[in-house]
């Protein structure tokens, strides 16, 4: 799933490609992806892209005051094309294409554009056309951005105290509490902080709080810097090659050499290093225990 660093890199890439250029048309290939009806999709036709920004994991293309907002969900992605087909995209259940934004550039003989795609059968990608990004419910209820100047250690302290006995990993993943952190980077942050994902949020002492705050800012900041300047096609590989524990079950921890372990849930899993994070004690994995019985 694209998280804050990847979406920020997409913003930087698309800003350089789109700002100052006109949107010729937007083709919708997956009708279920469009979540709004006013303004209509064709309100974007003929508009000039003024900026590309981010709200948590939401991508926002501002075109003459009409905002094309995209949430890539679990398996969505954006692919730039130097030349798109002349004929409009058509619905096709076997095609991962959800929508296509066609750019009008009079200096080119071809029409470039970007494809918004979603792999797999579990469709969650969402597209909104709004006059104000705050009209998107998911944006309106976002918590603070962890890389903003407003996200101070005092803000994090208040968040953790308010969440009581909830596990710190779950707190970090809730977009209404902290925007932009998902499953992968919460694993990476907790590994960098040498902290158990099951640790109750309100139980952190001051030293733990400072360590977690530094890990959040450092892990996300480093990922953004590594991704800066990369094309969209390079971002997935960059992310995967720099993960310490997430998605690395059974491999060696790059810090201590212990085996990276996993805890499975109904529709996701977390990865951690017992030596680095839990004093060498494996965390209970109830799902795996049931399978082994």
N, C-alpha and C positions, 0 to 999 in steps of 0.2 A: 504494500500500500504506500503510495506517495505520502510523505510527511513533510513537515515544515521545510527542511533543507532542500528537498527535491522541488517542492512547489516554488520556493524562493528562486531556485536556479531556473525553473521554467519561466518565471516572471521576468528575470533578467534577459533570458534568451529571446522571449517573445516581445519584450519591450523594444529591443533593438531591431526586430524584424517588422513590427507592426505599427509603431507610433508614426503618425504622419501619413499613413497609407489608408486608402478607402476600402471598406468591406463591400464587395460587389453583391454577394448573396451568402446566405447560410442555408445549407441543405440539411434537413433532418432525416436521418436514416433509421433511427430507433425512436418511435413516437413516445414510448414510455419514459425516455430520458428527459423530456421537456416537462418541467414542473409548473410552469406559469403560462398564462394566456393573454395577459395585458401588462405591457405592450405585446403585440404579436411578434412572432419571430421576424417577420419581414420589416419590422421597424428598424432593424439593423442595416437593411439594404441601403447602400449609398452613404452611410455614415463614415466619419473620419475617426480613426483610432487616436485618442488623445493620451491614453496612458494604460499601462498594465500593472496591476497591483495584486496584493495578496491579503486575505483575511484568514488567519489560521491556515487550514488546508484548502481554502476556497481560492480559486483563481478568478480575477476580475478584470475583464477587458472593457474599458470605458470608451465608448464610441459615440461622440457627440451627445453625451449626457444619457445615453442608453447603455446599460451595463449588461454584458454577457458574462454571467457568473457560472463557473464550472466547478463541481466537486467530483474528483476522479474516483472516489470510493476505494474499494479494495483492489480492483484490477483495471482501472482506467489509465489512459495515457494520452499524450498529445504528440503528434508527429508532423513536423514541417515538411511540406512538399514544394519543390521548386516549380513543379507543374502539376496541376490537378486536371482530371478529365474534363472535357468541355461539357459533357452531359451532366445534369444534376444527379447527385447520389440518390439511390432508391433504397427503400426498405428491403432488407435481406437478412433473414434470421441466422444464416450461416456466416455472415460477414461481421467482423467485430466493429465495423464503423458505426458510430452513434450519430455523428454530425460532421459536417465539413464547412469550414469557413473559407470562402473564396475571396482573394484579395485582388482589387483592381489596380494595376500598375501600368500606366500608359507608356512608361519607359521600357517595358518588356514586351517581347513578342508572345510570351506565354503568361498564363494566370497562375501565380503561386497561391498557396493556402495552407491551412493546417487541418489535419484529420484528428478528430476526437474519437478515440476507440476504447473498447472495453472487452477484455478477454473473458472466456468462461461463460457459464450459464447463469451464475448468480449475479444478476444485474443490479447494481446500486448506483451507477454513475448518474449524476443529476445536473441538468442544465436549466438555468433561470434567465429570463430576460426581464429586467426591472429598471426603474428610474432611479432607485436608491438601493445600494447593496443591503442596507438595514431592513429592507422589505423581505429579504431571505431569512427565514426563521433561524436557520443554523448559524448565520452570521450575527443576528441580533442577540443571540444568547451566548456568544463566545466569551470565554474568560480572557485574561490578559495574555498578550503575546510574550513568550519567555525571552525574546531577544530585544524587546523594546526597552527604552530607558525607564519606563514606568514600572517595569517588573524588577522591583528591588527585593532585597532579602527580607525586608519587613513585610512586603506583600506575600512572599512565599510563607513566612512564619504564620501570618493570619490565615492563609489557605489551609495549611496543615492542621492548625489548631481547630479550625472550624469543621474539619472532616473527621475528627475524633479517632475512632478505632479502625477506620477504613484502611485497607492496605495501601501503602504508598505508591505502588505501581498502578493500581486502579485509579487513584486520585490523579496521577499525572496523565492518564489516558483520557480523562473526562474533559471533552472540549469546552464545556461550560465552566470549567474550573481553570484550566490552562489550555490555551489554544495551540494546536499544531503538533503536539507530541502524540505519537501512536504506539503501537506494540513494539516496533523495532527499536526506536530511539529511547523508549522507556527502559528496555532491557540494557541498552548501551549506557545510558545515564547511570543506572543503578550499579552496573559493573564498575564504571569509572569512580563512583562514590563508595565502592566496596560495601554496599548496603543490601540487605535482603529485600526482595520484592514484597515479602509478606509483612514487613515491619509496619506497625500501626502508625498512621500519619502524625498523630498528636504526641507520640512517644519520643520524638527526636529531641535530643539535647542540643545545646547551642552549637557544639562542635560538629555534630551530625548535620545540623541545619546549614551551617556554612559550607560543609563539604558537598552537600546535595546541591546547594545553590551554584557553587562553582562548577559542579559536574554538568548541570543543566546548561548553563551559559557556555561552558567550554566545549561540551560534546556537540551541541547544536551549532555553535559558532564555527567550530573547526569544520564541520560537515558543509556548512554554507560556503566557507572559504575554499574548500576543495572543489566544490561544485561550480563555483563562480566561473563563468566564461565557457563552460562546457555546453555543447549542443544537447538537445533533449535526448537524442539517440545514445548519448554517452552516460547519462545520469544513473541509470539502473546499475550498470556495471561498476561505476565508481562507488555507489553506496554499498553494494554487496562486498566489494573487495576490501572495504575498510571497517566492516563490522567485527567486533571482538567476540561477542557471544551469540547475538541473535542469528538464528538460522544455522548455527554451527554445532548442533547437538552431536556429541560423540567425538568432536575434534578437540585439540589441545587448546587450553586457554593461553592467549598470547602473553599474559602477564606472569602466570605461575606454572603453566604446563599441565595443570590438572585437567580432567576431562569435563567439557561443557555438558551440563545436564539440562533436562527439560521437565517442565510441568505442563500437562495437557489439560485443556478444558473442552467444552462442547464444540466450540467453533474456532478456537485459537490455541496457542501455546506460548509459554515464555521460556527463555533460556537464561542460564546463570552459571556462575562458577562457585561451587561450594567452598573452595579454599579461600577465594577472594571475598565472598559475600556473606557466607553463613557460618563461618568458623569451622568449616569442613563437614558440617552436617547437611545431608541431602534433605531437600524439602519434600513434604508429603505430596505424592502424586496419586490422588484417589482414583482417577480414571484408569491409569495404568495398573494400579493395584487390583481393580475389578477385572481387567482383562486377563491378568495373570492367574486369577482364581479358577 
